[in-house]
Amino acid sequence: MERIAYEEMADAEDEHWWFVGRRSIIADIFDRLELPRSAEILEVGAGTGGNLRLLSNYGHVRAMEPNETARQIAIEKSRSSGAAIDPVDIAFGRCPDSIPFQQNTFDLICMFDVLEHVVQDSQTLAVLLDRLRPGGRLLITVPAYQWLWSSHDEHLHHFRRYTKTQLNAIAAAVGMRVDRLTYFNTFLLPAVAAIRLGGKLVSRKGSQGMTATKFSMVNGALRKLLAAERYLLRGVNLPMGVSLLGVFSAGTSETSD
């Protein structure tokens, strides 16, 4: 991707319904994790830095990013006068073999729609598990359902989409305890399915995810609809959705449906 593409991504992260709505859900999950004060936090795959402000509300943040263009934009964003966060150490790194900050362990490690970009997903989870402090948590979001695979996934260089059963099995295989595993982006599943499956019928190419930013009223409505799911997620795990969210820690257990 060219630098202009990453710059567009950086701008979209501040307003697009998906990024804003997902941050609302994640923040609500964070509020219930009982993280230690001034937690040590690592974001794996920081992209252009759209989550740094959120993470900085919960502790001291470090981050890694394999793409140098995206990493530089994230560094600029974290150091800008309008960022309202302390500068974040954003190092180069790749999963699973080149994860930086080898001398550090963390209370919280986050991967927001990153694991699907990694060939060795189970090996990556195993390495990150070793970087958790006692009582630490790993929070992951990934796209759900391989039947939703479309040119959108190809455009974003995904390797796969997951089901709850698959993600649970991978976590158990590497010795993780599943503390929470739920689908989300549930309200929009019918619309997304229609767009993705319809795109296959007409051989539509490229990303299908940023169109709503062109229409502020639509974008605002979608943002509110996605963010509203955080209230449901306080009490239940959602049975289906466009995405999955998992909270993991050391140890093994089975998760309920």
TORDO-981699 format. One record per residue (C-alpha): residue number from 1; residue in three letters; x, y, z. Coordinates in steps of 0.5 Angstrom, whole numbers, padded with zeros to 4 digits. Example, Ala and Ser with C-alpha at 12.3 -4.5 7.8 and 13.67 -1.06 7.14 Angstrom:
<rs>
<n: 1	res: Ala	px: 0025	py: -0009	pz: 0016>
<n: 2	res: Ser	px: 0027	py: -0002	pz: 0014>
</rs>
This chain:
<rs>
<n: 1	res: Met	px: 0000	py: 0000	pz: 0000>
<n: 2	res: Glu	px: 0002	py: 0007	pz: -0002>
<n: 3	res: Arg	px: 0003	py: 0012	pz: 0004>
<n: 4	res: Ile	px: -0003	py: 0016	pz: 0002>
<n: 5	res: Ala	px: -0007	py: 0010	pz: 0003>
<n: 6	res: Tyr	px: -0005	py: 0009	pz: 0010>
<n: 7	res: Glu	px: -0006	py: 0017	pz: 0011>
<n: 8	res: Glu	px: -0013	py: 0015	pz: 0009>
<n: 9	res: Met	px: -0014	py: 0010	pz: 0014>
<n: 10	res: Ala	px: -0011	py: 0014	pz: 0019>
<n: 11	res: Asp	px: -0016	py: 0019	pz: 0018>
<n: 12	res: Ala	px: -0022	py: 0014	pz: 0017>
<n: 13	res: Glu	px: -0020	py: 0011	pz: 0024>
<n: 14	res: Asp	px: -0022	py: 0018	pz: 0027>
<n: 15	res: Glu	px: -0029	py: 0018	pz: 0024>
<n: 16	res: His	px: -0031	py: 0011	pz: 0021>
<n: 17	res: Trp	px: -0037	py: 0008	pz: 0024>
<n: 18	res: Trp	px: -0033	py: 0001	pz: 0025>
<n: 19	res: Phe	px: -0027	py: 0004	pz: 0028>
<n: 20	res: Val	px: -0031	py: 0009	pz: 0033>
<n: 21	res: Gly	px: -0036	py: 0003	pz: 0034>
<n: 22	res: Arg	px: -0031	py: -0002	pz: 0036>
<n: 23	res: Arg	px: -0027	py: 0003	pz: 0040>
<n: 24	res: Ser	px: -0034	py: 0004	pz: 0044>
<n: 25	res: Ile	px: -0034	py: -0004	pz: 0045>
<n: 26	res: Ile	px: -0027	py: -0005	pz: 0047>
<n: 27	res: Ala	px: -0027	py: 0001	pz: 0052>
<n: 28	res: Asp	px: -0033	py: -0002	pz: 0056>
<n: 29	res: Ile	px: -0030	py: -0009	pz: 0056>
<n: 30	res: Phe	px: -0023	py: -0006	pz: 0059>
<n: 31	res: Asp	px: -0027	py: -0002	pz: 0064>
<n: 32	res: Arg	px: -0030	py: -0009	pz: 0067>
<n: 33	res: Leu	px: -0023	py: -0013	pz: 0067>
<n: 34	res: Glu	px: -0020	py: -0010	pz: 0073>
<n: 35	res: Leu	px: -0014	py: -0008	pz: 0070>
<n: 36	res: Pro	px: -0008	py: -0005	pz: 0075>
<n: 37	res: Arg	px: -0007	py: 0002	pz: 0076>
<n: 38	res: Ser	px: -0002	py: 0004	pz: 0071>
<n: 39	res: Ala	px: -0002	py: -0002	pz: 0067>
<n: 40	res: Glu	px: 0003	py: -0004	pz: 0062>
<n: 41	res: Ile	px: 0000	py: -0005	pz: 0056>
<n: 42	res: Leu	px: 0002	py: -0008	pz: 0049>
<n: 43	res: Glu	px: -0001	py: -0007	pz: 0042>
<n: 44	res: Val	px: 0001	py: -0012	pz: 0037>
<n: 45	res: Gly	px: -0001	py: -0009	pz: 0030>
<n: 46	res: Ala	px: -0002	py: -0002	pz: 0032>
<n: 47	res: Gly	px: -0003	py: 0000	pz: 0024>
<n: 48	res: Thr	px: -0003	py: 0008	pz: 0024>
<n: 49	res: Gly	px: -0005	py: 0009	pz: 0031>
<n: 50	res: Gly	px: -0012	py: 0009	pz: 0032>
<n: 51	res: Asn	px: -0013	py: 0006	pz: 0038>
<n: 52	res: Leu	px: -0007	py: 0009	pz: 0042>
<n: 53	res: Arg	px: -0011	py: 0014	pz: 0045>
<n: 54	res: Leu	px: -0016	py: 0009	pz: 0048>
<n: 55	res: Leu	px: -0011	py: 0005	pz: 0051>
<n: 56	res: Ser	px: -0007	py: 0010	pz: 0054>
<n: 57	res: Asn	px: -0013	py: 0012	pz: 0058>
<n: 58	res: Tyr	px: -0011	py: 0005	pz: 0062>
<n: 59	res: Gly	px: -0004	py: 0005	pz: 0063>
<n: 60	res: His	px: 0003	py: 0006	pz: 0060>
<n: 61	res: Val	px: 0003	py: 0003	pz: 0052>
<n: 62	res: Arg	px: 0008	py: 0000	pz: 0048>
<n: 63	res: Ala	px: 0006	py: -0002	pz: 0041>
<n: 64	res: Met	px: 0009	py: -0006	pz: 0035>
<n: 65	res: Glu	px: 0008	py: -0005	pz: 0027>
<n: 66	res: Pro	px: 0011	py: -0009	pz: 0022>
<n: 67	res: Asn	px: 0009	py: -0004	pz: 0016>
<n: 68	res: Glu	px: 0014	py: 0002	pz: 0016>
<n: 69	res: Thr	px: 0010	py: 0007	pz: 0013>
<n: 70	res: Ala	px: 0004	py: 0005	pz: 0018>
<n: 71	res: Arg	px: 0009	py: 0006	pz: 0024>
<n: 72	res: Gln	px: 0011	py: 0012	pz: 0022>
<n: 73	res: Ile	px: 0004	py: 0015	pz: 0021>
<n: 74	res: Ala	px: 0003	py: 0012	pz: 0028>
<n: 75	res: Ile	px: 0009	py: 0015	pz: 0031>
<n: 76	res: Glu	px: 0007	py: 0022	pz: 0028>
<n: 77	res: Lys	px: 0000	py: 0021	pz: 0031>
<n: 78	res: Ser	px: 0002	py: 0020	pz: 0038>
<n: 79	res: Arg	px: 0007	py: 0026	pz: 0038>
<n: 80	res: Ser	px: 0002	py: 0031	pz: 0035>
<n: 81	res: Ser	px: 0000	py: 0036	pz: 0040>
<n: 82	res: Gly	px: -0007	py: 0034	pz: 0039>
<n: 83	res: Ala	px: -0006	py: 0027	pz: 0040>
<n: 84	res: Ala	px: -0007	py: 0028	pz: 0048>
<n: 85	res: Ile	px: -0003	py: 0022	pz: 0050>
<n: 86	res: Asp	px: 0004	py: 0021	pz: 0052>
<n: 87	res: Pro	px: 0009	py: 0019	pz: 0046>
<n: 88	res: Val	px: 0008	py: 0012	pz: 0045>
<n: 89	res: Asp	px: 0014	py: 0007	pz: 0044>
<n: 90	res: Ile	px: 0012	py: 0004	pz: 0037>
<n: 91	res: Ala	px: 0017	py: -0001	pz: 0035>
<n: 92	res: Phe	px: 0018	py: -0005	pz: 0029>
<n: 93	res: Gly	px: 0016	py: -0012	pz: 0030>
<n: 94	res: Arg	px: 0013	py: -0018	pz: 0026>
<n: 95	res: Cys	px: 0009	py: -0024	pz: 0029>
<n: 96	res: Pro	px: 0011	py: -0029	pz: 0032>
<n: 97	res: Asp	px: 0018	py: -0029	pz: 0031>
<n: 98	res: Ser	px: 0020	py: -0021	pz: 0032>
<n: 99	res: Ile	px: 0016	py: -0019	pz: 0038>
<n: 100	res: Pro	px: 0020	py: -0013	pz: 0041>
<n: 101	res: Phe	px: 0020	py: -0011	pz: 0048>
<n: 102	res: Gln	px: 0023	py: -0018	pz: 0050>
<n: 103	res: Gln	px: 0025	py: -0015	pz: 0057>
<n: 104	res: Asn	px: 0018	py: -0013	pz: 0058>
<n: 105	res: Thr	px: 0012	py: -0017	pz: 0061>
<n: 106	res: Phe	px: 0005	py: -0014	pz: 0060>
<n: 107	res: Asp	px: -0002	py: -0014	pz: 0064>
<n: 108	res: Leu	px: -0006	py: -0013	pz: 0058>
<n: 109	res: Ile	px: -0004	py: -0015	pz: 0050>
<n: 110	res: Cys	px: -0009	py: -0013	pz: 0045>
<n: 111	res: Met	px: -0009	py: -0015	pz: 0038>
<n: 112	res: Phe	px: -0015	py: -0011	pz: 0034>
<n: 113	res: Asp	px: -0016	py: -0015	pz: 0028>
<n: 114	res: Val	px: -0009	py: -0017	pz: 0027>
<n: 115	res: Leu	px: -0009	py: -0024	pz: 0028>
<n: 116	res: Glu	px: -0013	py: -0026	pz: 0021>
<n: 117	res: His	px: -0007	py: -0022	pz: 0018>
<n: 118	res: Val	px: -0002	py: -0027	pz: 0021>
<n: 119	res: Val	px: 0000	py: -0034	pz: 0017>
<n: 120	res: Gln	px: 0002	py: -0037	pz: 0024>
<n: 121	res: Asp	px: -0004	py: -0035	pz: 0028>
<n: 122	res: Ser	px: -0003	py: -0041	pz: 0034>
<n: 123	res: Gln	px: 0005	py: -0040	pz: 0034>
<n: 124	res: Thr	px: 0003	py: -0032	pz: 0035>
<n: 125	res: Leu	px: -0002	py: -0033	pz: 0041>
<n: 126	res: Ala	px: 0003	py: -0038	pz: 0044>
<n: 127	res: Val	px: 0009	py: -0033	pz: 0044>
<n: 128	res: Leu	px: 0004	py: -0027	pz: 0047>
<n: 129	res: Leu	px: 0002	py: -0032	pz: 0052>
<n: 130	res: Asp	px: 0009	py: -0032	pz: 0055>
<n: 131	res: Arg	px: 0009	py: -0024	pz: 0055>
<n: 132	res: Leu	px: 0003	py: -0024	pz: 0060>
<n: 133	res: Arg	px: 0004	py: -0022	pz: 0067>
<n: 134	res: Pro	px: 0001	py: -0026	pz: 0072>
<n: 135	res: Gly	px: -0006	py: -0025	pz: 0072>
<n: 136	res: Gly	px: -0005	py: -0021	pz: 0065>
<n: 137	res: Arg	px: -0010	py: -0021	pz: 0059>
<n: 138	res: Leu	px: -0010	py: -0022	pz: 0052>
<n: 139	res: Leu	px: -0016	py: -0019	pz: 0048>
<n: 140	res: Ile	px: -0017	py: -0020	pz: 0041>
<n: 141	res: Thr	px: -0022	py: -0018	pz: 0036>
<n: 142	res: Val	px: -0022	py: -0022	pz: 0029>
<n: 143	res: Pro	px: -0027	py: -0022	pz: 0023>
<n: 144	res: Ala	px: -0032	py: -0028	pz: 0023>
<n: 145	res: Tyr	px: -0035	py: -0034	pz: 0019>
<n: 146	res: Gln	px: -0031	py: -0036	pz: 0013>
<n: 147	res: Trp	px: -0037	py: -0036	pz: 0009>
<n: 148	res: Leu	px: -0037	py: -0028	pz: 0009>
<n: 149	res: Trp	px: -0030	py: -0028	pz: 0005>
<n: 150	res: Ser	px: -0030	py: -0023	pz: 0000>
<n: 151	res: Ser	px: -0026	py: -0019	pz: -0004>
<n: 152	res: His	px: -0026	py: -0014	pz: 0002>
<n: 153	res: Asp	px: -0022	py: -0020	pz: 0006>
<n: 154	res: Glu	px: -0017	py: -0020	pz: 0000>
<n: 155	res: His	px: -0016	py: -0013	pz: -0001>
<n: 156	res: Leu	px: -0014	py: -0013	pz: 0007>
<n: 157	res: His	px: -0009	py: -0018	pz: 0006>
<n: 158	res: His	px: -0013	py: -0023	pz: 0011>
<n: 159	res: Phe	px: -0011	py: -0030	pz: 0011>
<n: 160	res: Arg	px: -0018	py: -0033	pz: 0014>
<n: 161	res: Arg	px: -0024	py: -0031	pz: 0018>
<n: 162	res: Tyr	px: -0026	py: -0035	pz: 0025>
<n: 163	res: Thr	px: -0031	py: -0038	pz: 0028>
<n: 164	res: Lys	px: -0032	py: -0038	pz: 0036>
<n: 165	res: Thr	px: -0031	py: -0046	pz: 0036>
<n: 166	res: Gln	px: -0024	py: -0045	pz: 0032>
<n: 167	res: Leu	px: -0021	py: -0039	pz: 0036>
<n: 168	res: Asn	px: -0023	py: -0043	pz: 0042>
<n: 169	res: Ala	px: -0019	py: -0049	pz: 0040>
<n: 170	res: Ile	px: -0013	py: -0045	pz: 0038>
<n: 171	res: Ala	px: -0013	py: -0042	pz: 0045>
<n: 172	res: Ala	px: -0014	py: -0048	pz: 0048>
<n: 173	res: Ala	px: -0008	py: -0052	pz: 0044>
<n: 174	res: Val	px: -0003	py: -0046	pz: 0046>
<n: 175	res: Gly	px: -0005	py: -0047	pz: 0054>
<n: 176	res: Met	px: -0010	py: -0041	pz: 0054>
<n: 177	res: Arg	px: -0016	py: -0040	pz: 0059>
<n: 178	res: Val	px: -0022	py: -0037	pz: 0055>
<n: 179	res: Asp	px: -0025	py: -0032	pz: 0060>
<n: 180	res: Arg	px: -0029	py: -0029	pz: 0055>
<n: 181	res: Leu	px: -0031	py: -0030	pz: 0047>
<n: 182	res: Thr	px: -0037	py: -0027	pz: 0044>
<n: 183	res: Tyr	px: -0039	py: -0025	pz: 0037>
<n: 184	res: Phe	px: -0040	py: -0018	pz: 0036>
<n: 185	res: Asn	px: -0043	py: -0013	pz: 0030>
<n: 186	res: Thr	px: -0049	py: -0017	pz: 0031>
<n: 187	res: Phe	px: -0054	py: -0012	pz: 0029>
<n: 188	res: Leu	px: -0051	py: -0011	pz: 0022>
<n: 189	res: Leu	px: -0050	py: -0018	pz: 0020>
<n: 190	res: Pro	px: -0055	py: -0019	pz: 0015>
<n: 191	res: Ala	px: -0053	py: -0012	pz: 0012>
<n: 192	res: Val	px: -0046	py: -0014	pz: 0011>
<n: 193	res: Ala	px: -0048	py: -0021	pz: 0009>
<n: 194	res: Ala	px: -0052	py: -0019	pz: 0003>
<n: 195	res: Ile	px: -0046	py: -0014	pz: 0001>
<n: 196	res: Arg	px: -0041	py: -0019	pz: 0001>
<n: 197	res: Leu	px: -0045	py: -0025	pz: -0002>
<n: 198	res: Gly	px: -0048	py: -0020	pz: -0007>
<n: 199	res: Gly	px: -0041	py: -0017	pz: -0009>
<n: 200	res: Lys	px: -0039	py: -0025	pz: -0010>
<n: 201	res: Leu	px: -0045	py: -0025	pz: -0015>
<n: 202	res: Val	px: -0042	py: -0019	pz: -0019>
<n: 203	res: Ser	px: -0035	py: -0020	pz: -0018>
<n: 204	res: Arg	px: -0034	py: -0014	pz: -0014>
<n: 205	res: Lys	px: -0027	py: -0012	pz: -0013>
<n: 206	res: Gly	px: -0023	py: -0008	pz: -0007>
<n: 207	res: Ser	px: -0025	py: -0006	pz: 0000>
<n: 208	res: Gln	px: -0033	py: -0005	pz: 0001>
<n: 209	res: Gly	px: -0032	py: -0002	pz: 0008>
<n: 210	res: Met	px: -0030	py: 0005	pz: 0008>
<n: 211	res: Thr	px: -0036	py: 0007	pz: 0003>
<n: 212	res: Ala	px: -0041	py: 0010	pz: 0009>
<n: 213	res: Thr	px: -0036	py: 0015	pz: 0011>
<n: 214	res: Lys	px: -0038	py: 0019	pz: 0005>
<n: 215	res: Phe	px: -0045	py: 0020	pz: 0008>
<n: 216	res: Ser	px: -0045	py: 0023	pz: 0015>
<n: 217	res: Met	px: -0052	py: 0021	pz: 0017>
<n: 218	res: Val	px: -0051	py: 0014	pz: 0015>
<n: 219	res: Asn	px: -0044	py: 0014	pz: 0018>
<n: 220	res: Gly	px: -0047	py: 0017	pz: 0024>
<n: 221	res: Ala	px: -0053	py: 0012	pz: 0025>
<n: 222	res: Leu	px: -0048	py: 0006	pz: 0024>
<n: 223	res: Arg	px: -0043	py: 0008	pz: 0029>
<n: 224	res: Lys	px: -0049	py: 0009	pz: 0034>
<n: 225	res: Leu	px: -0052	py: 0002	pz: 0032>
<n: 226	res: Leu	px: -0045	py: -0002	pz: 0033>
<n: 227	res: Ala	px: -0043	py: 0002	pz: 0039>
<n: 228	res: Ala	px: -0050	py: 0000	pz: 0042>
<n: 229	res: Glu	px: -0048	py: -0007	pz: 0043>
<n: 230	res: Arg	px: -0044	py: -0005	pz: 0049>
<n: 231	res: Tyr	px: -0050	py: -0005	pz: 0053>
<n: 232	res: Leu	px: -0052	py: -0012	pz: 0051>
<n: 233	res: Leu	px: -0045	py: -0015	pz: 0052>
<n: 234	res: Arg	px: -0045	py: -0013	pz: 0059>
<n: 235	res: Gly	px: -0050	py: -0019	pz: 0060>
<n: 236	res: Val	px: -0049	py: -0024	pz: 0055>
<n: 237	res: Asn	px: -0045	py: -0027	pz: 0049>
<n: 238	res: Leu	px: -0048	py: -0025	pz: 0043>
<n: 239	res: Pro	px: -0049	py: -0032	pz: 0039>
<n: 240	res: Met	px: -0047	py: -0029	pz: 0032>
<n: 241	res: Gly	px: -0044	py: -0023	pz: 0029>
<n: 242	res: Val	px: -0039	py: -0020	pz: 0023>
<n: 243	res: Ser	px: -0033	py: -0020	pz: 0028>
<n: 244	res: Leu	px: -0031	py: -0024	pz: 0034>
<n: 245	res: Leu	px: -0028	py: -0021	pz: 0041>
<n: 246	res: Gly	px: -0024	py: -0026	pz: 0046>
<n: 247	res: Val	px: -0021	py: -0025	pz: 0053>
<n: 248	res: Phe	px: -0016	py: -0030	pz: 0054>
<n: 249	res: Ser	px: -0011	py: -0031	pz: 0060>
<n: 250	res: Ala	px: -0006	py: -0036	pz: 0062>
<n: 251	res: Gly	px: -0009	py: -0043	pz: 0064>
<n: 252	res: Thr	px: -0014	py: -0048	pz: 0060>
<n: 253	res: Ser	px: -0021	py: -0048	pz: 0061>
<n: 254	res: Glu	px: -0027	py: -0049	pz: 0056>
<n: 255	res: Thr	px: -0032	py: -0043	pz: 0054>
<n: 256	res: Ser	px: -0039	py: -0044	pz: 0054>
<n: 257	res: Asp	px: -0043	py: -0042	pz: 0048>
</rs>
